[in-house]
Amino acid sequence: MLSITGLYSGYGHIEALHGIDMELAAGEIVALIGANGAGKTTLLMTICGKPRASQGSIRFDGEDITDWPSFRIARRGIAHAPEGRRIFPRMSVRENLQMGAVAGNQQHFASDLERVLSLFPRLGERLQQRGGTLSGGEQQMLAIGRALMGRPRLLLLDEPSLGLAPLVVRQIFEIIADINRSHGVTVFLVEQNAFHALRLAQRAYVMVNGRITLQGSGSQLLADPAVRAAYLEGGHGVATPPAEPAP
């Protein structure tokens, strides 16, 4: 579904991604883990068209979308729930969800709203409440729900567990699994919470300083000593492949 080849991207003269190669198949949950500042958010934003890739290609369903404007990418079926939620705090929950529907077919708004509220019943209880007055967990639900209102085939999630209590984190990850399993949405999950991300994902990548250093199934990386040392046992977030044994 999504194929990234030789991707370089950054901000002005600062290069943040250095030759990223990555594949996502339809129906998968794929996780990308890495330390703060590794380039994970830049990758998601580059997929969405801002910033632009300086080299390489991004293909979605076989089409090269590298140079497409962001609105066209959204209408093609890619939705982004950004880091920090970025909801519209002065708008009601319903109005936030209406904004998410702009990329989709407005004729299906009622059924799409019903689907989102079935995933997030708490939002149904707060439809007229301003987004900025919601709890952190409710705001994250709203950010994901808003992205789903565009009927995406690929959902990009950037740090959905950030700043949330452990119980809420578990609820969010259960909902992500349901979105993938019951609604057929492919999920690309960027997370610093490596334990939850790798347990959820069928496949995963590790990013260090703008480069992919490891990849494998979620269970393989969860058991990898380098990943455990860097991300699961209080390490500093630098996971590199094990050295070759001396001859």
Phi and psi in degrees as GROMACS dihedral restraints (atoms count N, CA, C in turn):
[ dihedral_restraints ]
;  ai    aj    ak    al  type     phi  dphi    fc
    3     4     5     6     1  -120.9    20    10
    4     5     6     7     1   127.8    20    10
    6     7     8     9     1  -129.1    20    10
    7     8     9    10     1   121.5    20    10
    9    10    11    12     1  -116.1    20    10
   10    11    12    13     1   126.4    20    10
   12    13    14    15     1  -132.0    20    10
   13    14    15    16     1   123.5    20    10
   15    16    17    18     1    55.1    20    10
   16    17    18    19     1    40.9    20    10
   18    19    20    21     1   -83.9    20    10
   19    20    21    22     1   126.7    20    10
   21    22    23    24     1  -120.6    20    10
   22    23    24    25     1   139.2    20    10
   24    25    26    27     1  -160.3    20    10
   25    26    27    28     1   162.4    20    10
   27    28    29    30     1   177.9    20    10
   28    29    30    31     1  -158.9    20    10
   30    31    32    33     1  -129.6    20    10
   31    32    33    34     1   109.5    20    10
   33    34    35    36     1    63.1    20    10
   34    35    36    37     1  -124.0    20    10
   36    37    38    39     1   -89.7    20    10
   37    38    39    40     1     1.3    20    10
   39    40    41    42     1   -96.4    20    10
   40    41    42    43     1   114.0    20    10
   42    43    44    45     1   -90.1    20    10
   43    44    45    46     1   123.4    20    10
   45    46    47    48     1  -104.7    20    10
   46    47    48    49     1   -26.7    20    10
   48    49    50    51     1  -119.7    20    10
   49    50    51    52     1   136.4    20    10
   51    52    53    54     1  -127.8    20    10
   52    53    54    55     1    83.2    20    10
   54    55    56    57     1    73.2    20    10
   55    56    57    58     1    53.2    20    10
   57    58    59    60     1   -77.5    20    10
   58    59    60    61     1   130.1    20    10
   60    61    62    63     1  -120.7    20    10
   61    62    63    64     1   128.1    20    10
   63    64    65    66     1  -158.6    20    10
   64    65    66    67     1   148.2    20    10
   66    67    68    69     1  -133.3    20    10
   67    68    69    70     1   139.2    20    10
   69    70    71    72     1  -127.2    20    10
   70    71    72    73     1   127.1    20    10
   72    73    74    75     1   -93.1    20    10
   73    74    75    76     1   152.9    20    10
   75    76    77    78     1   -58.6    20    10
   76    77    78    79     1   134.8    20    10
   78    79    80    81     1    90.1    20    10
   79    80    81    82     1    -4.4    20    10
   81    82    83    84     1   -85.5    20    10
   82    83    84    85     1   160.1    20    10
   84    85    86    87     1  -112.0    20    10
   85    86    87    88     1   118.4    20    10
   87    88    89    90     1  -117.5    20    10
   88    89    90    91     1   130.4    20    10
   90    91    92    93     1  -106.3    20    10
   91    92    93    94     1   147.5    20    10
   93    94    95    96     1  -125.1    20    10
   94    95    96    97     1   116.9    20    10
   96    97    98    99     1  -114.5    20    10
   97    98    99   100     1   158.9    20    10
   99   100   101   102     1   167.8    20    10
  100   101   102   103     1   165.1    20    10
  102   103   104   105     1   -71.3    20    10
  103   104   105   106     1   166.7    20    10
  105   106   107   108     1   -56.9    20    10
  106   107   108   109     1   133.6    20    10
  108   109   110   111     1    82.9    20    10
  109   110   111   112     1     8.0    20    10
  111   112   113   114     1   -74.2    20    10
  112   113   114   115     1   -19.5    20    10
  114   115   116   117     1   113.3    20    10
  115   116   117   118     1     6.4    20    10
  117   118   119   120     1   -62.9    20    10
  118   119   120   121     1   -49.0    20    10
  120   121   122   123     1   -64.4    20    10
  121   122   123   124     1   -38.9    20    10
  123   124   125   126     1   -59.8    20    10
  124   125   126   127     1   -37.8    20    10
  126   127   128   129     1   -63.2    20    10
  127   128   129   130     1   -47.5    20    10
  129   130   131   132     1   -61.5    20    10
  130   131   132   133     1   -43.0    20    10
  132   133   134   135     1   -66.5    20    10
  133   134   135   136     1   -34.7    20    10
  135   136   137   138     1   -68.4    20    10
  136   137   138   139     1   -37.9    20    10
  138   139   140   141     1   -58.0    20    10
  139   140   141   142     1   -36.8    20    10
  141   142   143   144     1   -84.4    20    10
  142   143   144   145     1    -0.1    20    10
  144   145   146   147     1   100.3    20    10
  145   146   147   148     1     0.8    20    10
  147   148   149   150     1  -152.1    20    10
  148   149   150   151     1   108.1    20    10
  150   151   152   153     1   -76.7    20    10
  151   152   153   154     1   166.5    20    10
  153   154   155   156     1   -79.3    20    10
  154   155   156   157     1   147.3    20    10
  156   157   158   159     1   -67.4    20    10
  157   158   159   160     1   137.2    20    10
  159   160   161   162     1   -88.5    20    10
  160   161   162   163     1   -26.6    20    10
  162   163   164   165     1  -148.0    20    10
  163   164   165   166     1   162.4    20    10
  165   166   167   168     1    90.1    20    10
  166   167   168   169     1  -174.3    20    10
  168   169   170   171     1  -140.9    20    10
  169   170   171   172     1   153.0    20    10
  171   172   173   174     1  -126.3    20    10
  172   173   174   175     1   120.8    20    10
  174   175   176   177     1  -119.3    20    10
  175   176   177   178     1   135.1    20    10
  177   178   179   180     1  -125.1    20    10
  178   179   180   181     1   119.5    20    10
  180   181   182   183     1    52.4    20    10
  181   182   183   184     1    38.8    20    10
  183   184   185   186     1    85.4    20    10
  184   185   186   187     1   -10.2    20    10
  186   187   188   189     1   -95.0    20    10
  187   188   189   190     1   137.7    20    10
  189   190   191   192     1   -79.3    20    10
  190   191   192   193     1   111.4    20    10
  192   193   194   195     1  -107.8    20    10
  193   194   195   196     1    12.8    20    10
  195   196   197   198     1   -54.5    20    10
  196   197   198   199     1   -41.1    20    10
  198   199   200   201     1  -105.3    20    10
  199   200   201   202     1    11.4    20    10
  201   202   203   204     1   -72.5    20    10
  202   203   204   205     1   148.8    20    10
  204   205   206   207     1   -69.7    20    10
  205   206   207   208     1   156.2    20    10
  207   208   209   210     1   -59.6    20    10
  208   209   210   211     1   -39.5    20    10
  210   211   212   213     1   -64.5    20    10
  211   212   213   214     1   -34.4    20    10
  213   214   215   216     1   -71.1    20    10
  214   215   216   217     1   -37.9    20    10
  216   217   218   219     1   -62.5    20    10
  217   218   219   220     1   -42.6    20    10
  219   220   221   222     1   -62.2    20    10
  220   221   222   223     1   -43.3    20    10
  222   223   224   225     1   -70.8    20    10
  223   224   225   226     1   -19.9    20    10
  225   226   227   228     1   -76.0    20    10
  226   227   228   229     1   -17.8    20    10
  228   229   230   231     1   123.3    20    10
  229   230   231   232     1    20.9    20    10
  231   232   233   234     1  -115.3    20    10
  232   233   234   235     1   124.1    20    10
  234   235   236   237     1  -119.7    20    10
  235   236   237   238     1   149.8    20    10
  237   238   239   240     1  -128.5    20    10
  238   239   240   241     1   121.0    20    10
  240   241   242   243     1  -101.4    20    10
  241   242   243   244     1   103.1    20    10
  243   244   245   246     1   -76.4    20    10
  244   245   246   247     1   164.8    20    10
  246   247   248   249     1   -60.9    20    10
  247   248   249   250     1   138.6    20    10
  249   250   251   252     1    80.5    20    10
  250   251   252   253     1     7.1    20    10
  252   253   254   255     1    72.0    20    10
  253   254   255   256     1   -53.7    20    10
  255   256   257   258     1    53.1    20    10
  256   257   258   259     1    42.0    20    10
  258   259   260   261     1   -73.6    20    10
  259   260   261   262     1   171.8    20    10
  261   262   263   264     1   -92.0    20    10
  262   263   264   265     1   102.8    20    10
  264   265   266   267     1   -65.8    20    10
  265   266   267   268     1   -28.2    20    10
  267   268   269   270     1   -87.8    20    10
  268   269   270   271     1   -11.5    20    10
  270   271   272   273     1   -88.2    20    10
  271   272   273   274     1   153.1    20    10
  273   274   275   276     1   -71.1    20    10
  274   275   276   277     1   167.4    20    10
  276   277   278   279     1   -57.1    20    10
  277   278   279   280     1   -45.1    20    10
  279   280   281   282     1   -61.2    20    10
  280   281   282   283     1   -42.7    20    10
  282   283   284   285     1   -66.3    20    10
  283   284   285   286     1   -37.6    20    10
  285   286   287   288     1   -60.1    20    10
  286   287   288   289     1   -43.3    20    10
  288   289   290   291     1   -67.4    20    10
  289   290   291   292     1   -33.8    20    10
  291   292   293   294     1   -63.5    20    10
  292   293   294   295     1   -37.3    20    10
  294   295   296   297     1   -62.9    20    10
  295   296   297   298     1   -37.1    20    10
  297   298   299   300     1   -67.9    20    10
  298   299   300   301     1   -25.7    20    10
  300   301   302   303     1   -77.0    20    10
  301   302   303   304     1    -8.7    20    10
  303   304   305   306     1   -59.1    20    10
  304   305   306   307     1   -35.4    20    10
  306   307   308   309     1   -77.6    20    10
  307   308   309   310     1   -11.7    20    10
  309   310   311   312     1  -105.9    20    10
  310   311   312   313     1  -160.0    20    10
  312   313   314   315     1   -93.9    20    10
  313   314   315   316     1   113.6    20    10
  315   316   317   318     1   -61.4    20    10
  316   317   318   319     1   -23.0    20    10
  318   319   320   321     1   -64.9    20    10
  319   320   321   322     1   -21.8    20    10
  321   322   323   324     1  -100.8    20    10
  322   323   324   325     1    15.4    20    10
  324   325   326   327     1   -57.9    20    10
  325   326   327   328     1   -45.8    20    10
  327   328   329   330     1   -62.3    20    10
  328   329   330   331     1   -45.0    20    10
  330   331   332   333     1   -70.9    20    10
  331   332   333   334     1   -35.5    20    10
  333   334   335   336     1   -67.3    20    10
  334   335   336   337     1   -39.6    20    10
  336   337   338   339     1   -62.7    20    10
  337   338   339   340     1   -42.4    20    10
  339   340   341   342     1   -61.5    20    10
  340   341   342   343     1   -39.9    20    10
  342   343   344   345     1   -64.7    20    10
  343   344   345   346     1   -44.9    20    10
  345   346   347   348     1   -65.0    20    10
  346   347   348   349     1   -41.3    20    10
  348   349   350   351     1   -70.6    20    10
  349   350   351   352     1   -24.1    20    10
  351   352   353   354     1   -71.3    20    10
  352   353   354   355     1   -31.3    20    10
  354   355   356   357     1   -76.3    20    10
  355   356   357   358     1   -35.8    20    10
  357   358   359   360     1  -126.7    20    10
  358   359   360   361     1    74.3    20    10
  360   361   362   363     1   -56.9    20    10
  361   362   363   364     1   -29.4    20    10
  363   364   365   366     1   -59.0    20    10
  364   365   366   367     1   -36.4    20    10
  366   367   368   369     1   -66.4    20    10
  367   368   369   370     1   -33.3    20    10
  369   370   371   372     1   -63.9    20    10
  370   371   372   373     1   -27.4    20    10
  372   373   374   375     1   -80.1    20    10
  373   374   375   376     1   -10.6    20    10
  375   376   377   378     1  -128.5    20    10
  376   377   378   379     1    27.3    20    10
  378   379   380   381     1   -57.5    20    10
  379   380   381   382     1   -35.0    20    10
  381   382   383   384     1   -95.1    20    10
  382   383   384   385     1     0.3    20    10
  384   385   386   387     1   -83.8    20    10
  385   386   387   388     1   143.6    20    10
  387   388   389   390     1   -65.6    20    10
  388   389   390   391     1   139.7    20    10
  390   391   392   393     1   -58.6    20    10
  391   392   393   394     1   -35.7    20    10
  393   394   395   396     1   -69.4    20    10
  394   395   396   397     1   -13.6    20    10
  396   397   398   399     1   -94.6    20    10
  397   398   399   400     1    -1.2    20    10
  399   400   401   402     1   -75.9    20    10
  400   401   402   403     1   158.5    20    10
  402   403   404   405     1   -69.4    20    10
  403   404   405   406     1   168.3    20    10
  405   406   407   408     1   -59.1    20    10
  406   407   408   409     1   -43.2    20    10
  408   409   410   411     1   -64.7    20    10
  409   410   411   412     1   -39.6    20    10
  411   412   413   414     1   -67.5    20    10
  412   413   414   415     1   -36.6    20    10
  414   415   416   417     1   -65.5    20    10
  415   416   417   418     1   -36.8    20    10
  417   418   419   420     1   -67.0    20    10
  418   419   420   421     1   -39.9    20    10
  420   421   422   423     1   -59.8    20    10
  421   422   423   424     1   -41.5    20    10
  423   424   425   426     1   -66.0    20    10
  424   425   426   427     1   -40.7    20    10
  426   427   428   429     1   -62.3    20    10
  427   428   429   430     1   -42.6    20    10
  429   430   431   432     1   -69.6    20    10
  430   431   432   433     1   -43.2    20    10
  432   433   434   435     1   -60.5    20    10
  433   434   435   436     1   -41.5    20    10
  435   436   437   438     1   -60.5    20    10
  436   437   438   439     1   -42.3    20    10
  438   439   440   441     1   -63.1    20    10
  439   440   441   442     1   -38.0    20    10
  441   442   443   444     1   -71.1    20    10
  442   443   444   445     1   -21.0    20    10
  444   445   446   447     1   -65.3    20    10
  445   446   447   448     1   -18.3    20    10
  447   448   449   450     1   -86.1    20    10
  448   449   450   451     1     8.1    20    10
  450   451   452   453     1    54.3    20    10
  451   452   453   454     1    52.5    20    10
  453   454   455   456     1   -72.9    20    10
  454   455   456   457     1   154.6    20    10
  456   457   458   459     1   -96.4    20    10
  457   458   459   460     1   -23.9    20    10
  459   460   461   462     1  -127.5    20    10
  460   461   462   463     1   124.3    20    10
  462   463   464   465     1  -111.1    20    10
  463   464   465   466     1   121.5    20    10
  465   466   467   468     1   -98.5    20    10
  466   467   468   469     1   120.4    20    10
  468   469   470   471     1  -116.8    20    10
  469   470   471   472     1   121.9    20    10
  471   472   473   474     1  -109.1    20    10
  472   473   474   475     1   106.9    20    10
  474   475   476   477     1    52.8    20    10
  475   476   477   478     1    56.5    20    10
  477   478   479   480     1   -66.0    20    10
  478   479   480   481     1   -17.3    20    10
  480   481   482   483     1   -93.3    20    10
  481   482   483   484     1    -2.3    20    10
  483   484   485   486     1   -59.3    20    10
  484   485   486   487     1   122.7    20    10
  486   487   488   489     1    75.9    20    10
  487   488   489   490     1    11.3    20    10
  489   490   491   492     1  -102.8    20    10
  490   491   492   493     1   153.0    20    10
  492   493   494   495     1   -67.7    20    10
  493   494   495   496     1   151.5    20    10
  495   496   497   498     1   -52.9    20    10
  496   497   498   499     1   -41.1    20    10
  498   499   500   501     1   -63.6    20    10
  499   500   501   502     1   -40.9    20    10
  501   502   503   504     1   -68.9    20    10
  502   503   504   505     1   -37.7    20    10
  504   505   506   507     1   -58.5    20    10
  505   506   507   508     1   -45.4    20    10
  507   508   509   510     1   -61.2    20    10
  508   509   510   511     1   -40.7    20    10
  510   511   512   513     1   -62.9    20    10
  511   512   513   514     1   -43.4    20    10
  513   514   515   516     1   -62.5    20    10
  514   515   516   517     1   -43.2    20    10
  516   517   518   519     1   -69.3    20    10
  517   518   519   520     1   -33.0    20    10
  519   520   521   522     1   -64.5    20    10
  520   521   522   523     1   -39.5    20    10
  522   523   524   525     1   -67.4    20    10
  523   524   525   526     1   -39.9    20    10
  525   526   527   528     1   -60.2    20    10
  526   527   528   529     1   -43.0    20    10
  528   529   530   531     1   -61.0    20    10
  529   530   531   532     1   -39.6    20    10
  531   532   533   534     1   -67.5    20    10
  532   533   534   535     1   -40.7    20    10
  534   535   536   537     1   -57.9    20    10
  535   536   537   538     1   -41.7    20    10
  537   538   539   540     1   -72.8    20    10
  538   539   540   541     1   -47.1    20    10
  540   541   542   543     1   -74.8    20    10
  541   542   543   544     1   -48.4    20    10
  543   544   545   546     1   -90.8    20    10
  544   545   546   547     1   -24.3    20    10
  546   547   548   549     1  -112.7    20    10
  547   548   549   550     1    -0.4    20    10
  549   550   551   552     1    67.8    20    10
  550   551   552   553     1    25.5    20    10
  552   553   554   555     1   -93.1    20    10
  553   554   555   556     1   127.7    20    10
  555   556   557   558     1   -73.4    20    10
  556   557   558   559     1   138.4    20    10
  558   559   560   561     1  -124.2    20    10
  559   560   561   562     1   128.6    20    10
  561   562   563   564     1  -111.7    20    10
  562   563   564   565     1   110.4    20    10
  564   565   566   567     1  -108.9    20    10
  565   566   567   568     1   117.4    20    10
  567   568   569   570     1   -98.7    20    10
  568   569   570   571     1   126.9    20    10
  570   571   572   573     1  -150.9    20    10
  571   572   573   574     1   142.7    20    10
  573   574   575   576     1   -90.3    20    10
  574   575   576   577     1   -20.2    20    10
  576   577   578   579     1   -79.4    20    10
  577   578   579   580     1    82.2    20    10
  579   580   581   582     1   -63.0    20    10
  580   581   582   583     1   -35.9    20    10
  582   583   584   585     1   -60.3    20    10
  583   584   585   586     1   -53.0    20    10
  585   586   587   588     1   -65.9    20    10
  586   587   588   589     1   -40.9    20    10
  588   589   590   591     1   -63.9    20    10
  589   590   591   592     1   -45.0    20    10
  591   592   593   594     1   -73.3    20    10
  592   593   594   595     1   -30.2    20    10
  594   595   596   597     1   -66.6    20    10
  595   596   597   598     1   -33.2    20    10
  597   598   599   600     1   -82.8    20    10
  598   599   600   601     1   -36.9    20    10
  600   601   602   603     1   -81.1    20    10
  601   602   603   604     1   143.5    20    10
  603   604   605   606     1   -72.9    20    10
  604   605   606   607     1   -39.7    20    10
  606   607   608   609     1  -134.3    20    10
  607   608   609   610     1   160.4    20    10
  609   610   611   612     1  -153.2    20    10
  610   611   612   613     1   157.5    20    10
  612   613   614   615     1  -127.9    20    10
  613   614   615   616     1   152.3    20    10
  615   616   617   618     1  -114.8    20    10
  616   617   618   619     1   129.9    20    10
  618   619   620   621     1  -113.1    20    10
  619   620   621   622     1   132.0    20    10
  621   622   623   624     1  -132.5    20    10
  622   623   624   625     1   120.9    20    10
  624   625   626   627     1    50.5    20    10
  625   626   627   628     1    45.9    20    10
  627   628   629   630     1    78.5    20    10
  628   629   630   631     1    11.7    20    10
  630   631   632   633     1  -130.8    20    10
  631   632   633   634     1   147.3    20    10
  633   634   635   636     1   -81.6    20    10
  634   635   636   637     1   121.5    20    10
  636   637   638   639     1  -107.7    20    10
  637   638   639   640     1   -24.4    20    10
  639   640   641   642     1  -145.4    20    10
  640   641   642   643     1   152.4    20    10
  642   643   644   645     1  -153.7    20    10
  643   644   645   646     1   158.0    20    10
  645   646   647   648     1   165.1    20    10
  646   647   648   649     1  -171.3    20    10
  648   649   650   651     1   -69.8    20    10
  649   650   651   652     1   159.0    20    10
  651   652   653   654     1   -57.3    20    10
  652   653   654   655     1   -42.5    20    10
  654   655   656   657     1   -67.6    20    10
  655   656   657   658     1   -36.1    20    10
  657   658   659   660     1   -63.0    20    10
  658   659   660   661     1   -46.0    20    10
  660   661   662   663     1   -71.0    20    10
  661   662   663   664     1   -31.5    20    10
  663   664   665   666     1   -63.1    20    10
  664   665   666   667     1   -30.7    20    10
  666   667   668   669     1   -94.9    20    10
  667   668   669   670     1    -5.6    20    10
  669   670   671   672     1   -70.2    20    10
  670   671   672   673     1   127.5    20    10
  672   673   674   675     1   -58.8    20    10
  673   674   675   676     1   -38.6    20    10
  675   676   677   678     1   -66.0    20    10
  676   677   678   679     1   -41.1    20    10
  678   679   680   681     1   -68.3    20    10
  679   680   681   682     1   -42.3    20    10
  681   682   683   684     1   -62.1    20    10
  682   683   684   685     1   -42.1    20    10
  684   685   686   687     1   -66.5    20    10
  685   686   687   688     1   -37.2    20    10
  687   688   689   690     1   -83.0    20    10
  688   689   690   691     1   -36.1    20    10
  690   691   692   693     1  -123.3    20    10
  691   692   693   694     1   -14.8    20    10
  693   694   695   696     1  -117.9    20    10
  694   695   696   697     1    -8.2    20    10
  696   697   698   699     1  -130.0    20    10
  697   698   699   700     1    34.7    20    10
  699   700   701   702     1    76.3    20    10
  700   701   702   703     1    23.0    20    10
  702   703   704   705     1   -76.2    20    10
  703   704   705   706     1  -172.6    20    10
  705   706   707   708     1  -104.4    20    10
  706   707   708   709     1    13.0    20    10
  708   709   710   711     1    80.5    20    10
  709   710   711   712     1    30.0    20    10
  711   712   713   714     1  -122.5    20    10
  712   713   714   715     1   102.9    20    10
  714   715   716   717     1  -111.6    20    10
  715   716   717   718     1   120.3    20    10
  717   718   719   720     1  -126.5    20    10
  718   719   720   721     1   155.2    20    10
  720   721   722   723     1   -59.9    20    10
  721   722   723   724     1   147.7    20    10
  723   724   725   726     1   -61.3    20    10
  724   725   726   727     1   146.9    20    10
  726   727   728   729     1   -67.9    20    10
  727   728   729   730     1   149.8    20    10
  729   730   731   732     1   -68.2    20    10
  730   731   732   733     1   141.2    20    10
  732   733   734   735     1   -64.4    20    10
  733   734   735   736     1   146.8    20    10
  735   736   737   738     1   -66.6    20    10
  736   737   738   739     1   142.0    20    10
